[in-house]
Amino acid sequence: MEIFEALAEPNRRQILTLLNEGERSAGELVHALSLSQPGVSKHLKVLREAGLVSVRGDAQRRLYSLRPEALAELDQWLAPFRRFWSGRLDALQRHLDTES
């Protein structure tokens, strides 16, 4: 699955936001998101297949974390679009400054 397909689903984006704070178990994600265990597991599988998260075993638990490499690729792809928005936001700021 492509990164963008994985990111299209809001619960997956929430999982990434939580993992941005640090490594978490599936159970912690279930509790934080108020989703079912099978639902979280399916989302984690999609995120793993897209290369956005990694998993490691820790005794009886599986711990999930972000994969910075995949996020760096995404950031690189977004860079040209960021310049577009930056210019628009700068123009908006200039307009607001003249209105004050």
C-alpha positions as MATLAB code, in Angstrom:
seq = 'MEIFEALAEPNRRQILTLLNEGERSAGELVHALSLSQPGVSKHLKVLREAGLVSVRGDAQRRLYSLRPEALAELDQWLAPFRRFWSGRLDALQRHLDTES';
ca = [
       0.000    0.000    0.000;
       1.201    3.475   -0.824;
       1.990    5.967    1.922;
      -0.763    8.310    0.777;
      -3.369    5.553    0.834;
      -2.333    4.713    4.389;
      -2.521    8.370    5.429;
      -5.965    8.851    3.897;
      -7.658    7.193    6.875;
      -8.107    9.507    9.924;
      -7.517    6.794   12.551;
      -4.164    5.968   10.976;
      -3.158    9.613   11.129;
      -4.133    9.631   14.811;
      -1.970    6.562   15.390;
       0.982    8.329   13.773;
       0.374   11.378   15.955;
       0.442    9.195   19.060;
       3.575    7.381   17.896;
       5.215   10.741   17.304;
       5.197   11.092   21.105;
       7.069    7.796   21.462;
       6.881    4.054   21.154;
       3.557    2.484   22.175;
       1.994   -0.928   22.441;
      -1.155   -1.823   20.533;
      -3.035   -1.882   23.841;
      -1.992    1.686   24.592;
      -3.203    2.744   21.152;
      -6.528    0.961   21.694;
      -7.015    2.838   24.956;
      -5.961    6.220   23.540;
      -8.154    5.935   20.431;
     -11.173    4.130   21.879;
     -11.050    1.688   18.973;
     -11.326   -2.079   19.110;
      -8.182   -4.199   19.322;
      -8.847   -5.763   15.896;
      -9.415   -2.301   14.395;
      -6.140   -0.936   15.743;
      -4.321   -4.082   14.601;
      -5.648   -3.649   11.062;
      -4.559    0.004   10.989;
      -1.117   -0.894   12.328;
      -0.753   -3.564    9.651;
      -1.538   -1.023    6.917;
       0.925    1.468    8.427;
       3.627   -1.236    8.642;
       3.049   -2.313    5.040;
       3.320    1.329    3.935;
       6.635    1.563    5.780;
       5.431    4.249    8.183;
       5.801    2.273   11.417;
       8.019   -0.488   12.710;
       7.325   -3.094   15.355;
       9.582   -4.828   17.843;
       8.897   -7.518   20.357;
       9.329   -6.839   24.067;
       8.542   -9.994   26.049;
       4.801  -10.520   25.498;
       4.167   -7.101   23.934;
       4.697   -5.640   20.494;
       5.881   -2.043   20.517;
       5.254    0.251   17.570;
       7.241    3.314   16.548;
       7.497    5.721   13.646;
       9.930    5.020   10.818;
      11.710    8.318   10.189;
      12.931    7.195    6.752;
       9.415    6.951    5.344;
       8.450   10.277    6.877;
      11.565   11.893    5.392;
      10.523   10.652    1.935;
       7.067   12.093    2.484;
       8.545   15.399    3.640;
      10.740   15.547    0.544;
       7.719   14.989   -1.698;
       5.782   17.741    0.118;
       8.583   20.328   -0.111;
       7.473   21.928   -3.423;
       3.925   22.266   -2.128;
       5.145   23.806    1.112;
       6.737   26.603   -0.920;
       3.364   27.235   -2.549;
       1.612   27.552    0.805;
       4.418   29.552    2.333;
       4.102   32.191   -0.387;
       0.330   32.317    0.069;
       0.632   32.642    3.832;
       3.245   35.395    3.470;
       0.861   37.296    1.170;
      -1.968   36.840    3.660;
       0.243   38.141    6.468;
       1.167   41.238    4.407;
      -2.510   41.842    3.663;
      -3.457   41.514    7.334;
      -0.618   43.828    8.341;
      -1.925   46.540    5.984;
      -5.457   46.150    7.377;
      -4.347   46.732   10.996;
];
